[in-house]
Amino acid sequence: MGTMDAPVSSGMHNATTTAAFLGSSGLASQLPELHTVEVLVAVSIFVVIHSLRQRRSLGLPSWPVVGMLPSLLLGVRGDMYEWITGVLKSRGGTFTFRGPLFTNLHCVVTADPRNLEHLLKTKFGNFPKGPYFRDTVRDLLGDGIFGADDEVWRAQRKAASLEFHSAEFRALTASSLVELVHRRLLPVLAETEAAGAAVDLQDVLLRLTFDNVCMIAFGVDPGCLQKGLPEIPFARAFEDATEATIVRFVTPTAVWRGMRALGVGHERVLRRSLAGVDEFAYDVIRKRREELAAAAAGREDATAGLKRADLLTIFTKMRDADGEAVYSDRFLRDICVNFILAGRDTSSVALAWFFWLLSKNPGVEAKILEEVEGIVAARASCGEVEEELVFQPEEVKRMEYLHAALSEALRLYPSVPVDHKEVVEDEVFPDGTVLKKGTKVIYAMYSMGRMESIWGEDCREYRPERWLRDGRFLGESAYKFTAFNGGPRLCLGKDFAYYQMKFVAASLLRRYRVNIVEGHPVTPKMALTLFMKHGLKVTLDKRDKAKL
C-alpha cells in the first residue's frame, strides 16, 4: 500500500503545485484571452490573404466592410488617372469598383469603345446622368444642361443648338475672340516677355477663356485677362465652387450632406462661393431683363439689348403662348453657369497640355509653324502691319496639322478625364459586364488614350500624324476619341472649341517660343476638368521672323 501511495501523493502534490503556480501567476485567467487573440490573428491573416487574392479576379483587393476603399485612397494620393488606367489595363478595359458597405461608391468603370457606344448612343435612354450625379452637382449647376436629363435637357439642348448655329452667334464668338487675343492676351504676353519673367500660362489661358465664355453666355466681360492679372471676385467664387463640388464625388453622400447642414469643411467653402456666383449672375439677369423691357417699350437708348446674341439674352427673350417669360431667373442662372463651366475650362486646359507637349516635341512645333507661315505667305498683300496680323476664319480652317496636334493633345489629356452615367434598367454591356438597375457607370476618357488595344503600341507617344491622311485631318469615332462626348450629348461647342484653340495657338506660336521653367512639376489635378496641379510656369522668347 505504501509503495502505491507514493506516486499518487506525488502526482497530487505536482497538480497542487501546478495549480498554485498558475493561480499565483494569473495565467489560468489569461488562457481564454490568449486563445481569443490567436483566433483573431488567424482570422485576420485569412482575411488579408483572401482579400489580396481577389486582386486577380476583381482587379483590386476587396476588404470586409470597406471594400476597395483603401486602394482608392492610395490612388488619390498619387496620380489618380494613371492608377485607374493601370487597373483597367489589367482587367481588359472594364472593372467593378466595390465601395464600403452602406455607401454609394459602388460603380463600374470602363474604357472599352464598344461599351461607350452602347451607353452614349445605342441605349442612350437607359444611361442618363442619373439622380446621384444630379443631386451632387445641383447646388452649383441647378437644372442646367450639364446635369439635366429627359425633357429638361432636351429643351435646353434644342434652344442652345439653334443659337450655336446662328450667324449672329458665330459672329459674336469670332469678334470676341479677336478682341481678347489681340487686345488682351498678346499685350499681357508682350509685357511678360519684355520683363523676362515667368508666368503661369494655364492661369492666363483660363482667364482668356473665362472672359470669352462670359461674353458668350452672359453678354458681359468680367475682365479677368488684363495686365497685372487681377483677381476677379466672380471668377474666384466660380473656381472655389467648382473645386468644392468635386470633393463631393469622393465623399459618402451622407457625410457631405451632414457637413452641408452644419456648414463645415468644403461645404462651408461651397456655400460662401455660391453666394458670390449667385450675386454676380442675378445682377446680370436683372439688368438684362430691364434692358430688354426698355427696348421692347421703344426707348431709343435701349435698342442695344435687341441686338445682343449671347445665350442669356436669347433665353430671356423666349415667351410662351401667353406672352409670359419661359424661364425664371433661377433657371437662367443655371443655364449660364452650366455653359460657363463647359466653355471655361475645356479649351484652356487643353491648350495648356498642348503647349507642354510641344515643349517636349520640338519637331511637332516646327511643323505647325511651317503650316502657319505657309498660310500667311499665301495671303495677298493687304497692307496689314506684320505684328497685327489677324487670322481669318477661312485661314484657321485650313490649319490641318495644327488641328491634328490639338486632337492628339486631347487624346492624351482630355479636358474631362472621366464622366458618369447611371443605369435605369438592368443592362449588359457588349463586353459581357452585367449592370443592375441603379448601377453607376464611370467611363474613363483619360485611360482610353493610353490603351494599346485602341490606339496601338505607340499610344503614349504624342504623334499628330495618326490623325492625318494625305495631309488632311481625318477624325476618329466619337466612341474611340471621346474628348467631346458622343451620341445625342455630343458637345455643342465642339467646332467653336477647335476654332478658339487654333486661333489662340497660331497667334501665340507665331510670335513666341514657349519654354517650360526648368524643374517645374507638371501633374494632373483631380477635378471635373484635367487641370495641371501646379499650373504651367513658362518663359517666352520672341520669334525671329527672319528664321521662320
PyMOL commands that set and color helices and strands:
alter all, ss='L'
color gray80, all
select helices_A, chain A and resi 2-25+27-58+69-77+80-90+113-122+124-126+130-141+150-164+167-195+201-217+233-250+253-262+265-296+300-302+304-307+311-317+329-360+362-377+386-388+393-397+400-412+445-448+452-455+464-467+487-489+494-511+545-547
alter helices_A, ss='H'
color red, helices_A
select strands_A, chain A and resi 94-97+107-110+199-200+418-422+427-428+434-435+440-444+468-469+472-473+512-516+537-542
alter strands_A, ss='S'
color yellow, strands_A
deselect
rebuild
show_as cartoon
